[in-house]
């Protein structure tokens, strides 16, 4: 994988920005009305949130992992692809997103580390048995692998 990209101008970042942490309006048109769970918020590169969103957002044709299994609704017709989401972000903010795969791979590695930590805790008799489910960590690493080959950088 290439060296890290130069960071974008720092902003407030959520730290866990994904569909499971947003609230949508009940009535049309579709729109976001709240972003929940700000306890991981900090100041940093906004593309970290974009990469995390993409890492946790299911799209057709990609093998699911633990978090995309939870956002399988986005597999239905009408939901944007990863590239479309990144392009919308770029258009709305003026931020360069050509290196978004780097941020997405970083988010997937972060998730692999967090899930491995939780798996080890369960092995020691602490924590939620869900994390001991075979293949969770490997799913994140497998999702990151194509992003690190250079083909998508």
N, C-alpha and C positions, 0 to 999 in steps of 0.2 A: 504494500500500500504506500502511496505517496506520503510525503510529509504533510502534517496538518495544514489546512488552508489558513490564510491570514484571517483572524477573527473579524466579524462584522462589528460595527460600533456597538458598545455595550448598551443593553436595555434591561428592563425587568424580564426575567425568564421564569416560567412556571416551575419547571423541573420535573413535571409528571403530566405534560400536556398530551392528552389522548381523548378519544371520544367518551370513554367512561368517566371523565371528569368535566363534562360539559352538560349544560341543560339547554334543550331546544324548546322553542315556542310550540305550544299545543295547536295553534291555528296557523294557516298559511299566511304569508309565504314562509318557507323554511328559514329559520334564523336562530342564531345563538343568543340566548338570553342571560346565561351565567356561565362562569368558569369556576369550578369547585376545587377544593383541596389545594390550597396555596401554601401549605406548610414547607414545601421544598423550594419556594421562590427565592431568588437571589438576583444579583446583577451579573449579566454575562452575555455571551454571544447568542442572539435570538435563533440562529440556525440550529442550536442544540435542541430547542423545543420543536422546530420543524422536523429535524431528523428523528426525534423520539416519536412524534405523531406518525410519521411515515413507517417507522419500525413497528408500530402497534396497530396499523391500519391494514385490514385484509383486502387483498385485490385478487381477482380471478387469475388463475395460472400459477400462483406462487404457493408452495407448500405451507400449510398453517403451522404456527408455533403457539405457545401457551397464551400469548396476548392477542394474536390475530384470531384465535379461536373465539375469544370473547367479543370481537368486533365483526363477527361474520355477517352482520346486516349489510356491511358495505360491499359484499359480494353481489348484491342485487343490482339489477339494471338501474342506471341513473346516477350511481355514485362515481365521483371522479377517480381517475387513476393517480398513482403517486406523482407522475410527471405533471398531470393537470393541477394537482394540489400545490406542488412546488411552483408552477408557473403562476397560479393565482396569487400565491404569497409574494412572489417577485413583483408582479404587476401592482399589487396593493401597497407594497412597502418600498419598492425601488431597490431591494436587496438582491445582490447577485447570488444565484442559487446553483451555479454550475457544479459546485462541490458538495451538494446536499447528500450524495451517496456516502461521503466520508462521515458526515454527521449521523447518518442512519446506521452505518456500520458501528460507529462508536456507541450509539444507543443500544444496539443489539449486544455488543460485548458487555456493556454495563449491566444489562438485564441478565446475561449469562452469569456474571459474577454474583449479582444479587441472589439469583435463584440457586446457585451452587452454595452460597453461604447458608441460605435457608435449608437446603438439602442436608448440609452437614449438621446443622442444629437438630433437625429431625433425627438424624442418625445418632445423635447424642441424647435423644429422648426429650428434646425441647422443640416446640413449634408445631406448625400445621402439617399434618401428614400429606397434604396435597403436594408439597414440594419434593416429596420422595418419589413421586410418579416418574417412572423411567422416561427418558428422552426430553425432558424439559430443557435442560441446559444445551443439549445437542441441537435442539430445534432452533435456538437463538444463534448458535454458531453456524449452523447450516444456512440460515437466512443471511448472515453477514458475509459468508464466503464469496458469493458472486459479486458483492459490492467491493471486495478488496482485490479482485483480480486485475484491476486496471481497465477492464472493459467498460465500466460505467463511471469511471472517474473523470 
